[in-house]
Each structure stands twice: as structure tokens, then as C-alpha cells.
Amino acid sequence: MIKEAELDPKADGQIPILAQDYLDGDSICKGEPVYVSALVKRGTTDVDMDENVHIMYGHPIDGLVAHVDLTNRKLLKLVDTDHTHIPMESGDYLDPKVTGTTHNCMKPQHIKQPGGGRQLHRRGQHLVVPDLGDPRRLHGREGLTLHDISSSDRGPLAHALLAELLRRRRVRLANALVQGCDCLGSIHYLDATVVDDFYEPFVIKNATFMYEEDFGTLWKHTDVLASPPTGTMRRQHRFVVSFFVTVGSYRYGFYWYFYLDGRDELDCGHGYQMDCGHDYQMDD
């Protein structure tokens, strides 16, 4: 440890949400009779019930919002809109009884790249991509950051990143990816070292992946004056650097794209959300 200091939230700002905050909020609410009574009113009498056969997002407790002081471990305010219905149907998306029949028209897709896609080379801690330079680093607060990106004789993109990835430092929640499931084709994976709530480092295997894919026609021209008419075309390829994170019931994918014509793009996708709440009215 180099330095230890106590921070003032008013002057220095609030620290990110910690994993322990969720556990503390849970235990504080379970110890408050008014909160337990609200659960009983909704038909839940065992607050410690833990089953692995149901997806909890299928049973949302709507109309109940607790405002908790985590520092002093007490319930400040409970908002109860008297919406007492809790859906009891299974939300297990892996249960055939819930999902029903699957499509049988989908056939396996095989992506073959005999040359392995664009060749990647390691130089110490740097990963060099032909025509791009060293494109990536997984930052604990800002996500996948890009450095010194250049294309042929064009000037470099010195630094590209997303602003702070929300207060949960969601990069710690990056997925460990699996070949053939999360990615198809010739994939190059990179591990990521991030820190936990107490700044102890840990490694996420296969957190970042890179590959090259076909992206349609780059340009095409047919010379109709020639005899016979002749056509010329070039395929568009794009180099992809990406990672996924799962935050509770939310899943996000982040894709950096680099095209042969010099374009760079960032695509942020919200893939799936299992729990959708609604607004509630409360007094100030």
C-alpha cells in the first residue's frame, strides 16, 4: 500500500457502488419489521428462502422501495404503493416447459478463415495489429480503451474510450468468453486484470476478444462499355475489438470496429434485460 486517506464524499465525491453494498442493503431490510410485514402482505413469509431452480427476475416485488442508510445500517424510508401481486410463474428460460418448442429451421453456421484472419503480434505488453498498432487495454473504470490507432499513412488516434462506465465499475463484471458460443471464427482472446472492492487484483479469462469479419461490398463497378461488360469489386473487412459485461439482469456488448476505408466506429448494444420495473410516486 502506497497511501491511505479518508475521503469526504461532499468534497471528493462518492465511491463506486460495492458488491458488499447489495448484501448490506439486503440484510438491513430483512431486519426491519415494517419491511418484513410488507413482504408478508405480498405472500412472502420466508425471507431466507434460496432456490436454484427459479430465476428471481421472474418474481419481481413491485411497489416496494426501501431507502437505506448503509453507513449507519438503518432503514430511512419505505415506499409501499400497495401493489401486492408477485408473479409466481417460473421465469427459468432454460426450462423446456417455459420456453416451449425451439426453431428447427436454424442450421449450423461455420466460419472458415484458413489464414486465421489478420495476423497479430505480441511485443512485450503490446499487441500489434497490422495497419492499426496496439489497439486495446481494459481499464477498470473506462472499459476497453484504445491507444495509438493508425491506418496506413494517416495520423494516429491517440486515445479513445468511454466515459466512466457507471458507478458500479462494471468492467469488473466483464464476461469470460467461450469459443464457439460467444464468438465464431478465428478469434484472439486476451485476459484482463482488474481489482475488486478492496483493490485486490484478479484475472478475468478471455475478457476481450478480437477478430476480423466480412462486411459486404466495399466498392463495385461494372464497365458496361467493355465487350463483354466486366465487373470489378472489393470486399469490405472490418477488425473488431470487443467485450461483454453483465450487470444484474442487464447485458451489454461493446464493439470497436475498424474498416478498410479508414472508418472507426463504436457500437454499444443492450442485449437482454430480464427485469423491467416501472416508476412510482413518492413525496419529497
N, C-alpha and C positions, 0 to 999 in steps of 0.2 A: 504494500500500500504506500503510495507516494504522499497523499494528503487526505485528511478527513476534516470536514467542516459541516456545521449545521446551517441549513438554508432557511431563509424566511420566505414563505410562499407569497406574501404580499410584494416583496421586493424582487425575489429570484424566480417566481413562477412555481407552478405546481409540478411535481414529479409525474412521470407517466403512471398509468394505472398498472398495478402489480397483480400477479396471479393470486397473491395472498389476499388482496382486497375482496375478491369474489368469495373466498372461503370465509373471511371475517364477516362480510355482509350476510352470508347465509346463516352463520351461527348466531349472530346478533338478532336477526329476525326470528329465528326459531326459539329464542329465549324470551321473546316478548309475548305476553298473554294476548294482547289485542291482535297481534298478527296471527297467532295460532287460532284464535277464535274466528278470524276472517277465513282461514283455510277450512275450519270445521263447517262453516256456513256453506262452503263450496263442496262439501262432501269428502274432504281430505282430513283424515284423523291421525294418520301415521306420517309425521314429518321426516322420519328417518328411513322411509321405505326406499330401497335401492334395487332396481331390477335391470338386468342387462338385455331383456327381451323386448323392451319398448323404447322407441325414440322419444325422448322427453319433449321435443319440439312439437309433437303431435298432441300434447296435452297442456296448452298454454293456460296460465292463471291470469285471465284478463280482468281488468277493472281493479287491480290491486297494485299500488305503487308505494314502496317504502323509501323514505328519505332517512339515511343512516349516517351518523357521525362515526366514522371509522376510528378516529383518534381516541375519542372518549368512550367508544363502544356503547352507543345508545341509539335508540330509535327516536328521531326528531319529529317525524310526521308520517302518518299513514293515510293515503288517499284510497278510499273504498267507494267505487261507483255503484256497488250493489249488483254488478254484473257477475252472477254466481255460476254460470254454466261453464263446466270444464269438459271438453270433448273427450270421450273415453275410447273412441275407436283407435285401433292401432295405427301408428304412424311409421311403422317399420317398412321402409322402401325396399328391403331385401326379402320380405315375406311374400312368396308367390300368391298367397291368399289376398294380399293387399294390392300388389302390382297387377295381378291378372296375367293374361297371356302376353307374350312378347312378340315383336315383329319377326317373322321368319323370312322376310324378303331381303334382309341385310346380309350381304356376303362379306367374307374376309377381304381386307384390303392390304396388299403387300407393296411396300415402297422399297424399290431396289436402287441402290447407288453403288455400283461396282467400284467406283473410285473413292467412295467414302465421303463425298461432299467436299467442301473446301478444306484444305489442309490446315491444321492448327499446330502451332509450335510453342513449346514452353521455353522461356528464358528466365530462369530463376523463379520469382514470384509472378512473372508476367506471362500472359497467354497472348501470343501474337497471331493475328488473323491476317492473311494476305489482303492487302489493299485497305485494311481497316486499322491496324495497330492493335493495342491492348484494350479491348472494349469494356471490361467489366470489373466490378468489385461490389460485393454485397455489404451494404452499410447497415448497421443496426437500427438507425433512425430513419434513413432516407431511402432504404431499399436498394435496388440494383442501380449503381452509379456507373457512369461511362466516362472514360478519360482518354484524351488524345486520339480521338477518332478522326481518321483522314481517309480520303478516297482519291487514289492516284496522285495527281498534282494539286489537288485542292487543299486549302488550309485546314488545320485540324479543328475539330470540335473539342475544346479543351476539357469541358466538364458538363455533363448532363445528368440530371437527377430529378426525382420527385420531391416536393416539399415534404416536411415531416409526415410520415405515414401514420397519422392519428396518434392519439395519446396512449395507445396500447403497445407501441413499438412493435407493430405487427410482423416485422421481419423475423422476430424470434419464432413466429408461427409458420414459417415457410415449410412447405411440404417436402418430404423426402420422396423424390420421384422414382418411378419404376419404368424400366424399358419395356416397350410393347403395350403399356397401359396408358401412361401419361403422354408418351411420345412415341412416334413411329419414324422409322428410317435410320439414318446414320447419325446418332446423337452423341455429343460430347458433354459429359457431366462434370460439374465442379462442386466440391464440398464447400460449406460456409461455416466459419467460426464466429459465433455471436456470444453475447453474455446474457446471463439470467438476471433475476431481480436483484441479486447481490453481486452482480458484475463478475460472476464466475464464468469462465469461457466453457462453451460446449459446442460440439460439431453437429451440423445437420448434413447428413449424407445426401449427395445428389440434389442440392438445393437449387442450383442454377443449371440450365441446360441450353445448349447452342446447336443449331443445325441449319442446313440450307435447304430451301424448298423451291419447287417450281411455282411461278405465279403468273402463268398465262403468257400472252404475247407482249413482248417489249416493243417491237415495231414490225411492220409488214408493208410491202409494196409489190404490186403486180404491174409489170411493164406490158401494157396492152398493145403497144405499137410493135413489139417484137413478134417474130413469126417462128414458132408459135409463141403465144404470150408466156412470159416467165415470171415467177414469183420468188421473192426473197423475204425471209423473216428471221427474227432473232427471238429466243425465249427470254422471258424475264425471270431471273432468280432473285430471291431475297434471303439474306442472312438473318437469323432470328436468335435473339438472346432473351431468355425468359425465366420467370419463376412464379410459383403459386403460393398463396397463403390462405389459410382457413382460420377465420375469426368467429368462434361460436358457430352460428348457423349460416354464416356468410362465407362465400368462397370467391376469391379474386385472382385473376390472372393478369400478369403484366408482361407485355411483349414489346421489345425494341426491334424494329425492322430496318434493315439497311439494303437498299436496292442498287441494281447495277447502274441506274441512271443518276446516282448521287443523292437520291431522296432518303431521308431518315424519318421514321415515324415511331410514335409510342401509342400503343393500344392497351387500355385498361378495361378489362372485362369483369363484370359481376356475374359469375356463372350460376349460382344457385343459392336460394335462401329458403330455409325450411320453416321459419317462424316469422309471421307478419303480424305486427301489432297494430294498434290504432291510437289516435290521440285521445286524451282525456282532459276534462275540465277541472281546474283547481283554483282555489283562491290564493292570492299572493300571501 
